[in-house]
Amino acid sequence: MSQAQPHAIVASQKPASTASSPQAADSRPGCVDSTELLRGQKTVDISHNGLTYRLQATRLGKLILTK
């Protein structure tokens, strides 16, 4: 059985200046700021339904989630 190819999702991080907007991460239920997830690291592993995903912050301020 062949292994599935890794899937990647790329999302832009919002600039810090948007923190005061009504849509800020702390004002929406269930929304977690990326800095809380990454804790100063460039990558973090996330376990979900028995699988491990990697969340990575790029130099351009984007996020990449790979399986």
C-alpha positions in Angstrom: 0.0 0.0 0.0 1.5 3.3 -1.0 1.7 6.2 1.4 -0.3 9.3 0.8 1.5 12.5 -0.2 1.8 15.1 2.5 -0.9 17.8 2.4 0.0 21.4 3.2 -2.2 24.3 4.1 -0.6 27.8 3.9 -2.2 30.7 5.8 -1.0 34.3 6.3 -0.4 35.4 9.9 -2.1 38.7 10.6 0.2 41.6 11.5 0.4 42.6 15.2 -1.4 45.8 14.3 -4.7 43.9 13.9 -4.8 42.9 17.5 -7.0 45.9 18.4 -9.6 45.0 15.7 -13.0 43.6 16.7 -11.9 40.3 15.0 -8.9 39.9 17.3 -8.0 36.3 18.3 -8.8 36.9 22.0 -12.3 38.2 21.2 -13.5 35.1 19.2 -14.4 31.9 21.0 -12.2 29.0 20.1 -9.6 31.2 18.4 -6.0 30.7 19.5 -3.2 33.2 18.6 -0.4 31.5 16.6 2.2 32.8 19.1 0.5 30.7 21.8 0.9 27.6 19.7 4.4 28.2 18.6 5.8 29.6 21.9 8.8 31.2 20.2 9.6 28.2 18.1 9.4 28.1 14.3 7.7 24.7 14.3 5.4 22.7 16.6 4.0 19.2 16.3 0.2 18.8 16.8 -1.4 15.4 17.5 -4.9 15.0 16.1 -7.0 11.8 15.9 -3.9 9.7 16.2 -1.9 11.5 13.5 0.9 14.1 14.0 0.8 17.3 12.0 3.5 20.0 11.9 2.7 23.7 12.1 5.5 25.9 10.7 6.0 29.6 10.6 7.8 30.9 7.6 10.1 33.9 7.3 7.4 35.7 5.3 4.9 35.4 8.2 2.8 32.6 6.7 1.8 29.3 8.4 2.2 25.9 6.9 0.4 22.9 8.3 1.7 19.5 7.0 0.6 16.0 7.6 
